[in-house]
């Protein structure tokens, strides 16, 4: 796709991979055959608020949302899970993984 945009804008390829890529110009037509979009009215009242008070709503009030990444991950995930899936559902355990391959030989500087 990038190669097609480069061709449209008259830009040279940014890398050898772009230069060897097949342009996607055959995917585009001069005339579209799509019907006009018909918007539907909102089916939900956007002014409704969740006013239920439970231990999860009280816990979420203690989170700091003023600065990004200040809410504790595990508790925040539990609050969201309970709000979406129901108060009786169990939140799955978090998965923390890192993918790397350790080299047996040390690299020379």
Secondary structure per residue as TSV (DSSP state, phi and psi in degrees):
chain	resnum	aa	ss	phi	psi
A	1	X	-	360.0	-39.7
A	2	X	H	-61.0	-40.4
A	3	X	H	-60.7	-38.2
A	4	X	H	-64.4	-42.2
A	5	X	H	-64.5	-40.8
A	6	X	H	-60.0	-42.4
A	7	X	H	-65.6	-40.9
A	8	X	H	-62.5	-41.2
A	9	X	H	-85.5	-6.3
A	10	X	T	73.6	28.7
A	11	X	-	-95.4	150.7
A	12	X	-	-74.2	160.1
A	13	X	-	-59.7	144.3
A	14	X	S	-83.6	-21.2
A	15	X	S	-152.5	174.1
A	16	X	H	-65.6	-27.5
A	17	X	H	-71.3	-39.7
A	18	X	H	-65.0	-39.9
A	19	X	H	-64.6	-34.3
A	20	X	H	-92.0	-4.4
A	21	X	S	-72.9	146.3
A	22	X	-	-79.0	124.0
A	23	X	-	-62.2	146.7
A	24	X	-	-98.5	26.8
A	25	X	G	-63.6	-21.8
A	26	X	G	-71.9	-15.5
A	27	X	G	-78.3	-14.5
A	28	X	-	-105.6	147.5
A	29	X	-	-118.4	158.3
A	30	X	S	-73.4	-33.2
A	31	X	S	-122.6	138.2
A	32	X	-	-88.4	153.3
A	33	X	-	-114.3	24.6
A	34	X	-	-88.3	142.5
A	35	X	-	-74.2	153.1
A	36	X	-	-62.8	148.7
A	37	X	-	-74.7	134.2
A	38	X	-	-111.8	115.3
A	39	X	-	-77.7	139.7
A	40	X	-	-103.5	149.6
A	41	X	-	-71.8	155.6
A	42	X	-	-62.8	134.2
A	43	X	S	-95.8	-2.8
A	44	X	S	-127.8	139.3
A	45	X	-	-72.8	114.8
A	46	X	T	-73.9	-10.6
A	47	X	T	-92.8	-5.3
A	48	X	-	-66.6	142.6
A	49	X	-	-122.4	148.0
A	50	X	-	-83.2	108.2
A	51	X	-	-106.5	8.9
A	52	X	-	-66.9	142.1
A	53	X	-	-117.0	121.6
A	54	X	-	-147.8	-177.1
A	55	X	H	-64.2	-27.8
A	56	X	H	-76.3	-38.0
A	57	X	H	-68.7	-36.8
A	58	X	H	-66.6	-38.9
A	59	X	H	-63.5	-41.6
A	60	X	H	-66.2	-24.6
A	61	X	T	-69.3	-18.4
A	62	X	T	-86.7	-10.2
A	63	X	S	-76.3	146.5
A	64	X	-	-94.4	103.9
A	65	X	-	-98.7	2.1
A	66	X	S	-69.5	-32.1
A	67	X	S	-124.1	134.9
A	68	X	T	-60.3	147.3
A	69	X	T	64.3	24.7
A	70	X	-	-96.9	-17.9
A	71	X	S	-76.3	136.9
A	72	X	-	-65.3	128.8
A	73	X	H	-57.2	-51.8
A	74	X	H	-62.9	-48.0
A	75	X	H	-66.8	-39.4
A	76	X	H	-63.7	-42.4
A	77	X	H	-62.8	-39.9
A	78	X	H	-64.0	-41.8
A	79	X	H	-62.8	-45.9
A	80	X	H	-64.7	-43.6
A	81	X	H	-59.6	-47.7
A	82	X	H	-64.2	-36.8
A	83	X	H	-67.9	-35.5
A	84	X	H	-88.6	-45.4
A	85	X	H	-93.8	-15.4
A	86	X	-	113.2	153.0
A	87	X	T	-68.2	-23.8
A	88	X	T	-90.9	-3.1
A	89	X	S	-85.4	148.5
A	90	X	-	-93.1	130.5
A	91	X	-	-76.5	130.5
A	92	X	-	-66.1	152.7
A	93	X	-	-66.3	144.2
A	94	X	-	-67.7	149.3
A	95	X	-	-116.5	120.7
A	96	X	-	-116.0	121.4
A	97	X	-	-140.4	147.9
A	98	X	-	-131.0	135.5
A	99	X	-	-111.4	118.6
A	100	X	-	-154.5	159.7
A	101	X	-	-120.5	126.2
A	102	X	-	-88.6	134.0
A	103	X	-	-89.2	137.6
A	104	X	S	-77.1	-28.8
A	105	X	S	-93.9	141.1
A	106	X	-	-82.0	140.5
A	107	X	-	-79.4	144.2
A	108	X	-	-85.3	145.0
A	109	X	-	-80.1	360.0
